[in-house]
Amino acid sequence: MQLMKRSSITGRTYAKPIFQIHPGRERLEAWIRKYGTNSSSYVLLEGPKRYFTSPRVDGFIAYQLSAGVAVIGGDPICSPEKMDHLLEDFSFSMSGRAVCAYQITPETLNAFRRTGFKDVQIGREAVFDLTKFTLAGGEMELVRAATNKAKREGVVVFEHHPFALGSESINSELQEVSSEWLRVKGNHEMGFLLGSPSLERRTAKRYFVARSGGGKGRIEGFIVCEPIYGRNGFYLDCTRRRTDAVRGTMELLTSEIFRRLRDEGYAIGSMGLAPLAKLDDPDLRLHPRLAKLMQFTYERVEGAYDFKHLYRYKAKYHPHAWERRYLCFNQPRLSPRMLYATVQVRNAISIRGIFSGEKYKSGIELTKRMDSWKHSISFVIGLCSALLLS
């Protein structure tokens, strides 16, 4: 049985199912294989997400609820021809709730606009044409020098298969490296559109590991890559290294991954979003104060996830394209509550989480947790102030 409603935006009549059956992981993954073009599409399988499906669309929308706001993760997973229908049905199912969508691509942006969403650019994604990637040339001098140093120190890159025979010891060391890295970053996975190692589950992820000592020493770092099925590529998503890793480890890992993917016939590689970097969409003139605040945040706010440092790290590899990414919202203006919900979901952290758990009872651990929260909330407060003054 279905409820019917006419869209006030497009004039179309569309259906909302009274009962919605949660699609299984296999079905979700099949849709991602068929329609996933966003670099973060495969990440939608992870974390505490909810999944919306419509009886008239082959696909789904992944989202989370926070502060009364429905935050969509990346592009809806369906054919471009059905995107408007899926967004209309989802909006109807939210019964007037505020909705925003984080990290939307230009290819999907018009579907959001046609269904009544506004938008603002939030950064650029570093995308590489693997057929053109090379360490040769003057612009790659710094990366080339770092990779050569790591090689001289005996660092070797290999692909690891977590469920292969005898993989347990490597899995354990990868978890050790990951835990050490997370302690520095605030003791939690970012979540939402950033993946985790997921060593406990069979997935389509690929694991590239850097080991010192000519391949016989300790693991210095690793990168987990996720498929971008619709673009014949991979997203270099989950990166981990030891705090005292051999210099050049991550540069060697990244360049070696690109080389191997290229040799296997893949077309693109992505290093993901650089939030607040290279904000140049002409529509930003419609949000002058917000644009200034985002630029200020990019230039001045520092912490575990430093926006400017993140951009500079990706930029040194000289991506062949810096693709725009957007935040879309279904209200006349972007409200403080929507900004708060987006940052809370993106950073996978809450006030309750700060104080929960035995391991956060010590002063040092609690301080680290609070620092991570303050970094996130400072971004929200700044943007909210701009919105309230506009």
C-alpha positions in Angstrom: 0.0 0.0 0.0 1.2 3.5 -0.9 0.5 7.1 -0.1 0.4 9.5 -3.0 1.4 13.1 -3.0 1.9 15.8 -5.6 5.2 17.7 -5.5 4.7 21.5 -5.0 8.1 21.9 -6.8 7.8 19.8 -9.9 4.1 19.1 -10.1 4.8 15.3 -10.2 2.8 12.8 -8.2 4.9 10.3 -6.3 4.5 7.6 -3.8 5.7 7.0 -0.2 5.6 3.3 1.0 3.9 2.9 4.3 6.2 0.1 5.2 9.8 0.2 4.2 11.9 -2.9 4.3 15.6 -2.5 5.1 17.6 -3.7 2.1 20.3 -6.2 3.0 24.0 -5.5 2.6 24.2 -7.6 -0.6 21.5 -5.6 -2.2 23.0 -2.3 -1.2 26.4 -3.3 -2.6 24.8 -4.5 -5.8 23.3 -1.0 -6.2 26.6 0.6 -5.5 28.3 -1.6 -8.1 25.7 -0.6 -10.7 25.3 3.1 -9.9 28.1 4.3 -7.6 30.1 7.1 -9.2 30.9 9.2 -6.1 34.3 8.4 -4.5 32.5 7.8 -1.2 29.8 5.5 -2.6 31.3 2.4 -1.2 31.7 4.0 2.3 27.9 4.2 2.5 28.0 0.5 3.5 29.8 1.4 6.8 28.7 3.0 10.0 25.3 3.6 11.7 23.5 4.8 8.5 19.9 4.5 7.6 18.8 3.5 4.1 15.8 4.9 2.2 14.4 3.1 -0.8 11.4 3.9 -3.0 9.2 1.4 -4.7 9.5 3.2 -8.0 13.3 3.6 -8.0 16.1 1.1 -8.3 18.5 2.4 -5.7 18.8 4.1 -2.3 19.7 7.1 -0.2 22.0 6.7 2.8 21.5 9.1 5.7 21.8 9.8 9.4 19.6 11.8 11.7 21.3 14.4 14.0 19.8 17.4 15.8 16.5 16.8 14.0 18.1 17.0 10.6 18.4 14.3 8.0 22.0 14.4 6.6 22.4 12.5 3.3 25.8 11.0 2.7 27.1 11.8 -0.8 25.1 11.3 -4.0 22.0 9.2 -4.0 22.7 5.7 -5.5 20.5 5.3 -8.6 20.4 6.0 -12.3 20.6 9.7 -13.2 17.1 9.5 -14.8 15.5 8.5 -11.5 17.4 10.8 -9.2 14.6 13.4 -9.1 12.1 10.7 -8.1 14.3 9.3 -5.4 14.9 12.8 -3.9 11.2 13.7 -4.0 10.2 10.5 -2.3 12.9 10.8 0.4 11.8 14.5 1.1 8.2 13.4 1.4 9.2 10.5 3.8 10.9 13.1 6.0 7.6 14.8 6.7 8.9 18.4 6.6 12.2 17.6 8.4 15.2 19.7 7.5 17.4 17.8 5.0 20.9 18.4 3.9 23.3 16.4 1.7 27.0 16.4 2.2 29.7 16.0 -0.5 27.5 16.2 -3.6 29.1 16.1 -7.0 28.4 18.6 -9.9 26.8 15.7 -11.9 24.1 15.3 -9.2 23.7 18.9 -8.3 21.0 19.7 -10.9 18.8 16.9 -9.5 18.9 18.5 -6.1 18.2 21.9 -7.5 15.2 20.6 -9.5 13.7 19.2 -6.4 14.0 22.4 -4.5 17.4 22.2 -2.7 19.8 25.2 -2.4 23.5 24.6 -2.3 26.9 26.0 -1.4 30.4 24.8 -2.4 32.3 23.2 0.5 35.6 22.2 -1.1 37.3 20.3 -3.9 38.2 16.7 -4.4 41.7 15.7 -5.6 41.2 13.4 -8.6 44.0 11.8 -10.7 44.1 10.5 -14.3 46.1 7.4 -13.7 47.3 7.2 -17.3 49.0 10.5 -16.8 50.4 10.0 -13.2 54.2 10.1 -13.0 56.8 11.1 -10.5 58.9 12.6 -13.2 59.2 16.4 -13.6 60.1 19.3 -11.5 56.6 19.7 -9.9 56.9 16.3 -8.4 60.4 16.8 -6.9 59.3 16.8 -3.3 57.2 13.6 -3.6 59.9 11.9 -5.6 62.6 12.8 -3.0 60.4 11.5 -0.2 59.7 8.2 -2.0 63.4 7.7 -2.8 64.3 8.3 0.9 61.8 5.7 2.0 63.1 3.2 -0.5 66.7 3.8 0.7 65.5 3.1 4.2 64.3 -0.3 3.1 60.5 0.4 3.0 58.7 -2.0 0.7 55.0 -1.8 -0.4 52.9 -4.9 -0.8 49.1 -5.7 -1.0 47.6 -7.5 1.9 44.6 -9.7 1.9 43.0 -9.8 5.4 41.4 -13.2 5.0 44.3 -15.0 3.4 45.9 -17.9 5.1 48.3 -16.7 7.8 47.1 -13.1 7.7 46.3 -12.8 11.4 49.7 -11.4 12.5 49.6 -8.6 9.8 46.0 -7.8 10.7 47.0 -7.5 14.3 49.8 -5.1 13.5 47.6 -3.1 11.2 45.1 -2.6 14.1 48.0 -1.5 16.3 49.1 1.1 13.8 45.5 2.3 13.4 45.0 2.6 17.1 48.1 4.6 17.5 47.1 6.9 14.7 43.6 7.4 16.2 45.0 8.3 19.6 46.7 11.2 18.0 43.6 12.2 16.0 41.2 12.0 18.9 40.4 8.4 19.6 37.6 7.9 17.1 37.0 7.1 13.4 35.6 10.1 11.5 32.7 8.1 10.1 30.0 9.0 7.7 31.9 9.4 4.4 35.3 8.3 5.6 35.9 4.6 5.9 37.7 2.5 8.5 40.1 -0.5 8.1 37.1 -3.0 8.4 39.5 -5.9 8.7 36.8 -8.1 10.3 34.6 -8.2 7.2 35.1 -9.4 3.7 34.7 -6.4 1.4 35.9 -5.1 -2.0 38.5 -2.9 -0.2 42.1 -3.3 -1.1 44.9 -3.0 1.5 48.3 -1.6 0.6 51.0 -1.9 3.4 54.4 -0.3 3.8 56.9 -2.4 5.8 60.5 -1.4 6.6 63.6 -3.6 6.8 63.4 -4.6 3.2 59.9 -6.0 3.8 60.9 -7.9 7.0 60.6 -5.1 9.6 57.7 -3.4 11.2 54.7 -2.0 9.4 55.2 1.7 9.0 51.8 2.6 7.5 49.0 1.5 5.2 46.3 2.8 3.0 42.9 1.2 2.4 41.4 1.8 -1.0 37.7 1.5 -2.0 36.3 1.0 -5.5 34.6 3.8 -7.5 32.7 1.4 -9.8 31.1 4.1 -12.0 34.4 5.7 -12.8 36.7 2.6 -13.0 38.9 3.8 -10.2 39.7 3.7 -6.5 39.5 6.1 -3.6 42.5 6.2 -1.3 40.4 6.6 1.8 41.7 5.2 5.1 45.3 6.2 5.7 47.3 5.2 8.8 50.9 5.5 9.8 53.0 5.3 12.9 53.9 8.5 14.6 57.6 7.8 14.0 57.2 6.2 10.6 60.1 6.3 8.2 60.0 9.6 6.3 58.4 9.2 2.9 56.3 6.2 3.8 53.0 7.7 2.8 54.4 9.2 -0.4 55.8 5.9 -1.4 52.5 4.1 -0.6 50.4 6.7 -2.6 52.6 6.7 -5.7 53.0 2.9 -5.7 49.2 2.5 -5.4 48.6 4.8 -8.3 51.3 2.9 -10.4 49.7 -0.5 -9.6 46.2 0.6 -10.3 47.3 2.2 -13.6 49.0 -1.1 -14.6 45.8 -3.0 -13.8 43.9 -0.8 -16.2 42.1 1.5 -13.8 41.3 5.1 -15.0 41.2 7.3 -11.9 42.4 7.6 -8.4 41.0 9.9 -5.7 42.5 11.3 -2.6 39.2 12.6 -1.4 37.8 15.9 -0.4 39.8 18.9 0.8 37.2 20.7 2.8 36.9 24.5 2.4 39.8 24.5 -0.1 39.7 26.3 -3.5 36.2 27.8 -2.9 35.5 29.5 -6.3 32.0 28.6 -7.3 30.4 31.7 -8.8 27.3 31.0 -6.7 29.3 31.8 -3.5 28.5 35.4 -4.2 25.0 34.7 -3.0 26.5 33.8 0.4 29.2 36.6 0.9 29.5 36.4 4.7 29.3 32.6 4.7 32.1 32.5 2.1 34.3 34.8 4.1 33.7 32.7 7.3 34.6 29.5 5.4 37.8 31.1 4.1 38.7 32.3 7.6 38.1 28.8 9.0 40.3 27.3 6.4 43.1 29.8 7.0 43.0 29.9 10.8 41.3 26.9 12.4 43.8 24.2 13.4 43.5 20.9 15.1 43.6 17.1 14.6 42.1 17.6 11.1 43.7 20.8 9.8 41.9 21.8 6.6 44.8 23.8 5.2 47.3 21.1 6.0 45.1 18.5 4.4 44.8 20.5 1.2 48.5 21.1 1.0 49.3 17.4 1.5 47.0 16.4 -1.4 48.1 19.3 -3.6 51.7 18.3 -3.5 50.8 15.3 -5.7 49.4 17.7 -8.3 46.0 16.2 -9.0 44.9 16.4 -12.6 41.5 17.7 -11.5 40.2 19.5 -8.4 36.4 18.7 -8.6 33.9 20.8 -6.8 31.9 19.3 -4.0 28.7 20.8 -2.5 26.4 20.9 0.6 22.8 20.9 -0.5 19.9 21.9 1.8 16.1 22.0 1.5 15.5 25.2 3.4 15.6 28.8 2.2 18.9 29.3 4.0 21.5 27.2 5.7 20.6 27.2 9.3 23.0 26.8 12.3 21.2 23.6 13.2 21.9 22.1 9.8 25.5 23.0 10.0 25.8 21.5 13.5 24.1 18.3 12.3 26.5 18.0 9.4 29.6 18.5 11.4 28.4 16.2 14.2 27.7 13.4 11.7 30.9 13.9 9.7 33.0 13.8 12.8 31.1 10.9 14.5 31.3 12.6 17.9 28.8 13.8 20.5 28.8 15.3 24.0 27.7 11.9 25.4 30.6 10.2 23.5 33.1 12.6 25.1 32.3 11.4 28.6 31.4 7.8 28.0 33.6 4.7 28.4 36.3 3.8 30.9 39.1 4.8 28.7 38.0 8.5 28.7 37.9 8.8 32.5 41.6 9.8 32.8 42.4 13.5 32.5 44.7 13.0 29.5 42.2 11.0 27.4 39.4 13.3 28.3 41.4 16.4 27.3 42.2 14.8 23.9 38.5 14.1 23.4 37.5 17.6 24.3 40.1 19.1 22.0 38.7 17.1 19.1 35.2 18.3 20.0 36.3 21.9 20.4 37.9 21.8 17.0 34.7 20.6 15.4 32.4 22.9 17.3 34.6 26.0 16.6 33.9 25.5 12.9 30.1 25.4 13.6 30.1 28.4 15.9 32.0 30.5 13.3 29.6 29.6 10.5 26.6 30.0 12.7 27.8 33.5 13.6 28.1 34.4 10.0 24.6 33.1 9.2 23.0 35.0 12.1 24.6 38.2 11.0 23.7 37.8 7.3 
